[in-house]
Amino acid sequence: MVERIDTLVIGGSQAGLAISYFLTQEGRPHVVLEKDQIGHSWITERWDSFTLVTPNWANQLPGFPYQGDDPDGFLPRDEIVTYLEDYAASFNAPVRLGVRAHRLGKEEDNTGYRVETNEVAFAASNVVVATGFFQRPRIPGFANSIPPAINQIHSSEYRNPDTLPGGAVLVVGSAQSGCQIAEEILESGRRVYLAVGSAGRIPRRYRGKDGMYWSAKMGRFDRSFEDPANPVERYKPNPHASGKNGGHAINLHQFARAGMTLLGRVIATDGHKITLAPDLKEKVAQADQYSKDRMVAFDEYIRKAGLDAPEPDDGNTDDGGPTDGPDLEEILKMNLVEREIATIIWATGLNCDFSWIDLPVLDERGYPAQRRGISEFPGLYFCGLHWMHNLKSGLFLGVGGVARQDTRHIANSRPRPAP
């Protein structure tokens, strides 16, 4: 059985729903396929206490901006899903749940696209891929040499400290997920080791406003790639901060003060033994400098804009506290058994996975080749990818911009089908 439709949207989270909103406004027949439930990945790939790091005022899905009474707060995981469900209901989005697309290719007569699913096949003039960017856990191959007696999970599988076996925990990676997970496990009373990477830290609040507020005002979220042919920003770790308990900055020095053992990067494993790079102090200093540079940039923006912002002090600034933690020991070799480490959490990021697209539309790293969502294949679009052309293109703050552009291109390229 083949079902024919003008436009097929694959993915029912923020990107797919934003596309559906504009298609509905345009009066274009379409269907949104969601393999599970609306906001599925927010539930299945985030831990129990997860919150957004961006403030609630940044939840700006088209036609459905945040309307709550805590604009400077941070939505917890379950409320993110509720926000998405309410958004879909607000315009009666034509979402079909439990339908998984497993192949996208051209129709035999080359007039459109054919999408195979677990239920039916679809023939569509336009297809918008809105499945997101972070899909496949990225774990180094040398992790395979670690004995099975040591529990290994990816950060997307972590739920809470009580679900982990007893014993100490090694968290590998210090971007947003790694630092927040390490902090929660430490607060639960566990012994925690954190292998620090190259992520910087951002001030949670500065001169009376959230750090994200100043970044948005300065246009950081709108900044495009300096070199579109080499968009390295896509693959850099996100700087660490937290939205938990009202939001706070994360400071590696304070982790060390609280009893967490900081390590350099994990570069090799051999059974129970791991080898660490001698770069801990360098990486911690880089994280500090990242925050300092942000605050200098905020000051410069405030000065040039002539804004009446309070001077920074302890009452209106949260950069995580002092940077005079204990002297950091560079550990180069470590025996997991001797340290009683029972679990390793690989907070090493995720890769995109578009292997189900049977078209030569991916670049050498597997990222869809497109320009602001529009591919070189007429009628094939992408939405919601991390760093498509600017930082906010995959965020609640900016996904609507790409969705609007995609739908305008659809409307201008093909006449609206007859009712």
C-alpha positions as CSV (number, residue, x, y, z in Angstrom):
1,M,0.0,0.0,0.0
2,V,1.3,3.4,-0.9
3,E,-0.2,6.6,0.6
4,R,0.3,9.8,-1.5
5,I,0.8,13.1,0.3
6,D,2.0,16.5,-0.8
7,T,4.5,16.9,2.1
8,L,5.8,14.3,4.5
9,V,7.6,15.5,7.7
10,I,9.7,12.9,9.4
11,G,10.1,13.5,13.2
12,G,7.6,14.8,15.7
13,S,9.6,16.9,18.1
14,Q,10.3,20.7,18.0
15,A,11.6,20.8,14.4
16,G,8.9,18.6,12.9
17,L,6.1,20.4,14.8
18,A,7.5,23.8,13.7
19,I,7.4,22.7,10.1
20,S,3.9,21.4,10.6
21,Y,2.8,24.7,12.1
22,F,3.8,26.7,9.0
23,L,2.5,24.1,6.6
24,T,-0.8,24.3,8.4
25,Q,-0.7,28.1,8.0
26,E,0.0,27.7,4.3
27,G,-2.9,25.2,4.0
28,R,-0.7,22.5,2.6
29,P,-1.7,18.8,3.1
30,H,1.0,17.1,5.1
31,V,1.6,14.3,7.6
32,V,4.1,14.2,10.5
33,L,5.6,10.8,11.3
34,E,6.8,10.1,14.8
35,K,8.4,6.8,15.6
36,D,7.1,6.8,19.2
37,Q,5.5,9.7,21.0
38,I,5.8,13.4,20.7
39,G,9.1,14.5,22.3
40,H,10.2,10.9,22.5
41,S,14.0,11.6,22.7
42,W,13.5,14.0,25.6
43,I,12.1,11.2,27.7
44,T,14.2,8.3,26.6
45,E,17.6,10.0,26.2
46,R,17.7,12.3,29.2
47,W,18.1,11.6,32.9
48,D,15.3,12.0,35.4
49,S,16.4,15.4,36.8
50,F,17.3,16.9,33.4
51,T,16.4,20.5,32.7
52,L,17.0,22.8,29.8
53,V,20.1,25.0,30.1
54,T,18.4,27.8,28.1
55,P,15.9,29.9,30.1
56,N,12.1,29.5,29.5
57,W,12.0,32.8,27.6
58,A,14.0,31.1,24.9
59,N,11.2,28.6,24.3
60,Q,10.0,30.4,21.1
61,L,8.3,27.8,19.0
62,P,6.4,29.6,16.2
63,G,3.0,30.7,17.3
64,F,3.6,29.2,20.7
65,P,6.1,31.2,22.8
66,Y,6.5,30.4,26.5
67,Q,3.5,31.9,28.5
68,G,4.3,30.7,32.0
69,D,5.1,32.8,35.1
70,D,8.8,31.9,35.3
71,P,10.5,33.2,32.2
72,D,13.9,33.0,33.8
73,G,13.4,29.4,35.0
74,F,14.4,26.2,33.2
75,L,11.9,23.6,32.0
76,P,12.4,20.1,33.5
77,R,12.3,17.1,31.2
78,D,8.6,16.2,31.6
79,E,7.5,19.8,31.2
80,I,9.4,19.9,27.9
81,V,7.4,17.1,26.6
82,T,4.2,18.7,27.9
83,Y,5.2,21.9,26.1
84,L,5.6,20.0,22.8
85,E,2.3,18.1,23.3
86,D,0.5,21.3,23.9
87,Y,2.1,22.9,20.9
88,A,0.9,20.1,18.6
89,A,-2.6,20.3,20.1
90,S,-2.7,24.1,19.6
91,F,-3.0,23.7,15.8
92,N,-4.1,20.1,15.6
93,A,-0.9,18.9,14.0
94,P,-1.5,15.8,11.8
95,V,1.0,13.6,13.7
96,R,0.9,9.8,13.3
97,L,2.5,8.1,16.3
98,G,4.4,4.8,16.2
99,V,5.4,5.2,12.5
100,R,9.1,4.8,11.9
101,A,10.7,5.7,8.6
102,H,13.4,3.3,7.7
103,R,14.2,4.3,4.1
104,L,14.0,7.5,2.1
105,G,14.7,7.4,-1.7
106,K,13.5,8.7,-5.0
107,E,10.3,7.4,-6.7
108,E,11.0,5.1,-9.6
109,D,9.7,7.7,-12.1
110,N,11.9,10.4,-10.3
111,T,8.8,12.6,-9.8
112,G,9.0,12.7,-6.0
113,Y,10.2,10.7,-3.0
114,R,9.2,7.3,-1.5
115,V,9.5,6.8,2.2
116,E,9.2,3.2,3.6
117,T,7.9,2.8,7.1
118,N,6.9,0.0,9.5
119,E,3.3,0.5,8.4
120,V,2.9,1.9,4.9
121,A,4.9,3.4,2.2
122,F,4.5,7.1,1.4
123,A,4.9,8.9,-2.0
124,A,5.5,12.6,-1.4
125,S,6.4,15.6,-3.5
126,N,8.3,17.1,-0.6
127,V,10.0,15.5,2.4
128,V,11.3,17.3,5.4
129,V,13.7,15.4,7.6
130,A,13.3,16.6,11.2
131,T,14.8,13.8,13.2
132,G,17.4,15.9,14.9
133,F,21.2,15.6,15.0
134,F,22.1,13.7,18.2
135,Q,21.1,10.1,17.4
136,R,24.0,7.6,17.8
137,P,26.1,7.4,21.0
138,R,29.8,8.2,20.4
139,I,32.0,5.9,22.5
140,P,35.7,5.4,21.7
141,G,36.6,2.0,20.4
142,F,39.2,1.3,23.1
143,A,36.3,1.1,25.6
144,N,35.8,-2.5,24.3
145,S,38.9,-3.6,26.2
146,I,37.4,-2.8,29.6
147,P,36.3,-6.0,31.3
148,P,32.5,-6.6,31.4
149,A,32.5,-6.6,35.2
150,I,32.7,-2.8,35.0
151,N,29.3,-1.3,34.0
152,Q,29.6,1.0,30.9
153,I,26.8,3.2,29.7
154,H,26.5,6.3,27.5
155,S,25.2,9.5,29.1
156,S,22.0,9.1,27.1
157,E,21.3,5.9,29.1
158,Y,21.9,7.4,32.5
159,R,18.7,8.0,34.7
160,N,19.7,8.6,38.3
161,P,22.4,7.5,40.8
162,D,20.2,4.8,42.3
163,T,20.1,2.9,39.0
164,L,23.9,2.5,39.0
165,P,25.8,-0.4,40.7
166,G,27.4,0.4,44.0
167,G,30.9,1.8,43.9
168,A,32.7,4.8,42.5
169,V,31.8,6.3,39.1
170,L,34.0,7.6,36.3
171,V,32.4,10.2,34.0
172,V,34.2,10.8,30.8
173,G,33.5,14.2,29.3
174,S,32.9,17.6,30.8
175,A,30.5,19.3,28.5
176,Q,26.9,20.0,29.6
177,S,25.7,16.4,30.2
178,G,29.0,15.1,31.7
179,C,29.3,17.9,34.3
180,Q,25.6,17.8,35.3
181,I,25.6,14.0,35.7
182,A,28.9,14.1,37.6
183,E,27.5,16.8,39.9
184,E,24.3,14.8,40.7
185,I,26.2,11.6,41.4
186,L,28.6,13.4,43.7
187,E,25.7,15.0,45.6
188,S,24.3,11.6,46.1
189,G,27.3,10.6,48.2
190,R,29.2,8.6,45.6
191,R,32.9,8.9,44.8
192,V,33.2,10.5,41.4
193,Y,36.0,10.8,38.9
194,L,35.6,13.2,36.0
195,A,37.8,13.1,32.9
196,V,37.9,16.7,31.7
197,G,37.6,17.5,28.0
198,S,37.8,20.8,26.1
199,A,34.4,22.3,27.0
200,G,34.4,25.8,28.5
201,R,32.0,27.1,31.1
202,I,29.6,29.9,30.8
203,P,28.4,32.3,33.6
204,R,24.9,31.4,34.6
205,R,24.1,35.0,35.6
206,Y,26.1,38.2,35.0
207,R,25.2,41.8,35.8
208,G,21.6,41.0,36.7
209,K,20.8,38.8,33.6
210,D,21.2,35.2,32.6
211,G,24.4,34.7,30.6
212,M,22.1,33.4,27.7
213,Y,20.3,36.7,27.7
214,W,23.5,38.6,27.0
215,S,24.6,36.1,24.4
216,A,21.3,36.5,22.6
217,K,21.4,40.3,22.8
218,M,24.9,40.2,21.3
219,G,23.7,38.0,18.5
220,R,25.9,35.0,19.3
221,F,23.0,32.7,18.6
222,D,22.6,34.3,15.1
223,R,26.3,34.1,14.2
224,S,26.9,32.1,11.1
225,F,29.8,29.9,10.3
226,E,32.9,31.9,9.4
227,D,33.8,29.1,6.9
228,P,30.7,27.1,5.7
229,A,33.0,24.6,4.1
230,N,34.6,23.8,7.4
231,P,31.9,24.2,10.1
232,V,34.0,22.9,13.0
233,E,31.5,24.5,15.5
234,R,29.1,21.6,14.8
235,Y,31.4,19.2,16.6
236,K,32.6,21.2,19.5
237,P,31.3,20.4,23.0
238,N,28.7,22.7,24.5
239,P,30.0,24.8,27.4
240,H,28.8,23.6,30.7
241,A,26.2,25.1,32.9
242,S,23.1,23.8,34.7
243,G,19.4,24.7,34.8
244,K,18.7,22.5,37.9
245,N,17.4,24.1,41.1
246,G,16.8,27.4,39.4
247,G,20.0,27.3,37.4
248,H,23.7,27.7,38.4
249,A,27.1,27.9,36.9
250,I,29.4,24.9,37.0
251,N,32.9,25.3,38.0
252,L,35.5,22.5,37.9
253,H,37.5,24.0,40.8
254,Q,34.4,23.7,43.0
255,F,33.9,20.1,41.9
256,A,37.5,19.4,43.2
257,R,36.8,21.3,46.4
258,A,33.7,19.1,47.0
259,G,35.7,15.9,46.7
260,M,35.5,15.1,43.0
261,T,38.7,13.8,41.4
262,L,39.5,15.5,38.2
263,L,41.4,13.8,35.5
264,G,42.8,14.5,32.0
265,R,41.3,13.0,28.9
266,V,41.1,9.3,28.6
267,I,43.3,8.3,25.7
268,A,43.6,4.5,26.1
269,T,42.4,1.5,28.1
270,D,44.0,-1.8,28.8
271,G,41.7,-4.1,30.8
272,H,41.3,-2.4,34.2
273,K,43.9,0.2,33.5
274,I,43.3,3.5,31.8
275,T,45.8,6.0,30.4
276,L,45.1,9.7,30.8
277,A,46.5,12.7,28.9
278,P,48.7,15.1,30.9
279,D,46.3,18.0,30.1
280,L,44.1,18.4,33.1
281,K,45.4,21.8,34.3
282,E,45.4,23.0,30.7
283,K,41.8,22.0,30.2
284,V,40.6,23.5,33.5
285,A,42.4,26.8,32.6
286,Q,40.7,26.8,29.2
287,A,37.3,26.4,30.9
288,D,38.1,29.4,33.2
289,Q,39.3,31.5,30.3
290,Y,36.2,30.8,28.3
291,S,34.1,32.2,31.0
292,K,36.3,35.2,31.5
293,D,36.2,35.9,27.8
294,R,32.4,35.7,27.8
295,M,32.2,38.3,30.6
296,V,34.6,40.6,28.9
297,A,32.4,40.4,25.8
298,F,29.3,41.1,27.8
299,D,30.9,44.2,29.4
300,E,31.9,45.5,26.0
301,Y,28.4,45.0,24.6
302,I,26.8,46.7,27.6
303,R,29.3,49.6,27.3
304,K,28.7,50.1,23.5
305,A,24.9,49.7,23.8
306,G,24.9,52.3,26.6
307,L,22.9,50.0,28.9
308,D,22.3,50.8,32.5
309,A,23.3,47.4,33.9
310,P,24.5,46.9,37.5
311,E,28.2,46.4,38.0
312,P,29.2,42.8,38.6
313,D,29.2,41.6,42.2
314,D,28.3,38.5,44.1
315,G,24.6,39.4,44.1
316,N,24.1,39.5,40.4
317,T,26.8,37.3,39.0
318,D,27.1,33.5,39.1
319,D,30.3,32.3,37.4
320,G,30.5,29.2,39.6
321,G,32.6,30.7,42.4
322,P,36.3,31.2,42.9
323,T,38.9,29.4,40.8
324,D,41.2,28.7,43.6
325,G,40.4,25.1,44.2
326,P,42.9,22.5,45.5
327,D,46.1,22.0,43.5
328,L,45.2,19.5,40.8
329,E,47.2,16.3,40.5
330,E,48.0,15.1,37.0
331,I,47.2,11.3,37.1
332,L,48.5,9.6,34.0
333,K,47.7,6.0,34.8
334,M,44.8,4.6,36.9
335,N,43.6,1.2,37.9
336,L,39.8,1.0,37.9
337,V,39.7,-1.9,40.3
338,E,42.0,-0.2,42.8
339,R,39.9,2.9,42.7
340,E,36.7,0.8,43.2
341,I,35.2,2.2,40.0
342,A,32.2,0.1,39.1
343,T,30.6,2.3,36.4
344,I,31.9,4.4,33.5
345,I,29.6,6.9,32.0
346,W,30.7,8.0,28.5
347,A,29.5,11.6,28.2
348,T,31.3,11.8,24.9
349,G,28.5,13.1,22.7
350,L,26.4,11.7,19.9
351,N,26.7,11.5,16.2
352,C,24.0,12.0,13.6
353,D,22.7,8.9,11.8
354,F,21.1,9.4,8.4
355,S,22.1,6.0,7.0
356,W,18.5,5.3,6.2
357,I,18.5,8.1,3.5
358,D,19.2,6.3,0.2
359,L,20.4,9.5,-1.6
360,P,23.8,11.0,-2.0
361,V,22.9,14.0,0.3
362,L,25.4,13.5,3.1
363,D,28.9,15.0,3.4
364,E,32.0,13.1,4.4
365,R,31.1,13.2,8.1
366,G,27.6,12.0,7.5
367,Y,26.0,15.5,7.9
368,P,23.3,16.5,5.4
369,A,24.5,18.8,2.7
370,Q,22.1,21.7,2.8
371,R,21.9,25.4,2.9
372,R,19.6,26.7,5.6
373,G,17.6,23.5,5.4
374,I,17.3,23.3,1.6
375,S,19.1,20.4,-0.1
376,E,20.3,20.2,-3.7
377,F,17.5,17.6,-4.3
378,P,14.3,19.5,-5.2
379,G,11.7,18.9,-2.6
380,L,14.1,17.5,0.1
381,Y,14.6,19.6,3.2
382,F,16.1,19.3,6.6
383,C,15.2,21.1,9.9
384,G,16.3,21.0,13.5
385,L,20.0,20.1,12.9
386,H,22.6,21.3,15.3
387,W,24.5,24.3,13.8
388,M,22.8,24.1,10.4
389,H,23.9,27.7,9.7
390,N,23.9,29.3,13.1
391,L,23.8,28.2,16.7
392,K,20.1,28.5,17.4
393,S,19.0,26.6,14.3
394,G,18.4,23.4,16.4
395,L,17.2,25.2,19.6
396,F,13.7,26.1,20.7
397,L,14.9,29.7,20.3
398,G,15.6,29.4,16.6
399,V,14.2,26.2,15.0
400,G,11.2,28.2,13.8
401,G,13.4,30.3,11.5
402,V,14.6,27.3,9.5
403,A,11.1,25.8,9.5
404,R,9.7,29.1,8.0
405,Q,12.3,29.1,5.3
406,D,11.7,25.5,4.4
407,T,8.0,25.9,4.1
408,R,8.3,29.1,2.1
409,H,10.6,27.3,-0.3
410,I,8.0,24.5,-0.6
411,A,5.2,27.0,-1.3
412,N,7.3,28.9,-3.9
413,S,8.5,25.8,-5.6
414,R,5.3,23.9,-6.1
415,P,1.7,25.0,-6.4
416,R,-0.6,24.1,-3.6
417,P,-2.4,20.8,-4.4
418,A,-6.1,21.0,-5.2
419,P,-8.4,20.2,-2.2
